[in-house]
Amino acid sequence: MGVSNAIVIGAGIGGLAVAVSLARRGVAVTVLEQAADITEVGAGLQVSPNGLAVLRALGLEKRLIGRGAVRGRAVVMQAHDAAGHDVARLDLMRLPPEQAYYFMHRADLVDVLLQAAREQNVSFELGCKVTSVTSGETPQVQLESGETRRAEVIIGADGIHSAARMTLNGADNAFFTGQVAWRATVPNTFGHKDVAMVSMGPARHLVSYPLRGGEMVNLVAVEEREGWAEEGWNHVDDPANLRVAFAAFDGMAAQMIHAVEAPTLWGLHRHPVAQVWQRGGVALLGDAAHPTLPFLAQGANMALEDAWVLAEHIVQGGVDALPAYEALRKPRVTRVIKAANGNAWRYHLKPGPVRFAAHTALRLGSKIAPARMLGAFDWLYGHDVTARTPR
């Protein structure tokens, strides 16, 4: 049936969440993290109701609020060339009472999960780089130091360059999407409300939302370009490049961009959903299984969902239950990724009949039938994995 011990590769959101989920059910968990310290800097994230369901089931919602998580009231879409003019508004306060939507700093969520993991006696090995993973009757990892580690189950939560994914699938055929994203945080001197604002322009858009009790604003600025850009979140860039790319924006969007001092640049590359998520006691979750572009704010939420479902299957059925985990999760994340990929073009429409029609439809939908507009996301936000797998 279940297992008594597990190794998790990677101490990000998905890795820590699955470690907590397993440890609270009696599994001895060791987390291997290549960094010398478990830290996250400089980025926000959106915890939608489907991801919050997992954090709530782990008893962590109050801690999130205590760390300054901001309750999101709406998603507001604006035209970049009409300061303050809303194209559409998705009213998050119309969500069912048991659902909530939060904006928070990624580092704060990592800290909350890390504290919970330590409370559950999860062991950590830091500065521990995994070079390869071997599946089989007793799966193992090979470390850069030459040492090996073995466990009944090895979970690859090690991101887009996952050693575990390589073991199960080999190299994938990722490609540059022709889009880059700058990320930054700035002090909230603009009176940014408790909403996620999407400022849309030709071939580019800016997403902004408050963090840490409204004291900061998180920015994600996406531009289409021909020149290739390297993948990864933490490549430092000159803020002048961001300002040039968004020179046509005005209003508060322009003010926020001009306040950026130290942005990072992220080349957006599209990876396929892994063909194989598990074999021989090795399983994948989060970006290791299904890297997700940031156009639906679901990367962290999908990792949280994966973590809960994987842990429940391991506890209930051990290694034999891993195929059921894959079968359950793959259709869900494939649909989410397809929806995220489809959002990019909607944000980047050029002036003309297509943009006029699209913006008019959004404007009318949000004014005439706001509940129906929000209801279009029921399949995403109303999906509660903690209610679908036995506790």
C-alpha angles and dihedrals in degrees: 000000000000128000131245100212140025141179121220118199110210133029098222125118096287095043094049093044094053090045091054092044092053098040094052087058094054102266116138104233131193119190118205114203124179094207119085090230133026102240139141123195140188106005141097131206139194119239105203122195094267092056092040089057088067095046090047092051088053089053095246106118095096090051090054090053089047089056092056102266107172119225105233115228101185149345108238123195117202137180109244093223097053108062111219093000110132119214094188141345127212105202107216091184087073090068114113112278093252092057127076138176121216137190114207145155113269090226091057093053091048090050092050092050092044092053091048091050093052090048087056091052095249110169121228131203109191127193085031112138117194113214100179143000127215121203124205143094089324107022118207144183127225116218128211087243090063093252124123132216126201134196140158089253130021117198120201108212090150101120135235094335093048118168088204092054089051090054094052101035112013120224116339129220100245116172136195110258095209090249133106131192128209116204127198144144124223134182112271099245090138101073090247107188127225092275138099107244121203110195106195129204139155109300093347145060140184125220119197135173137158126264138191100023092322095299094116137034123219117216130197113179118187126194133180113229141162097225117091118246129196120254120243138083104248109055106130116228137186110263088221089072090056092049092050092050092052099035092124093059118100140181120036091339090063092045092054093048091050089052093059113111106167114024126173121218123221123191106216111228123180116227123187120246104265113264091215120039099172143017137150096005095313120113135177132217138176119000091352087068103028120008107207128207114231099247098104099031091238106122096098093036093054090049090053091049091048091049094054096044094045093049092049092051093047093049093045100041111005121214091340090065096057095092089055090053091054093046092051099045105038098071091046097052092041089059092047093050091049090052092048092050090051094054096066097071092047090058094047104049117144121229110279143082096311094053092042091053094044094047092044091053091050093047094049093044094053093046102039102032110016093156091052090049091054090042089064086074096053091104089058108034097031094055107109112184091186089065093046099054124052116257 
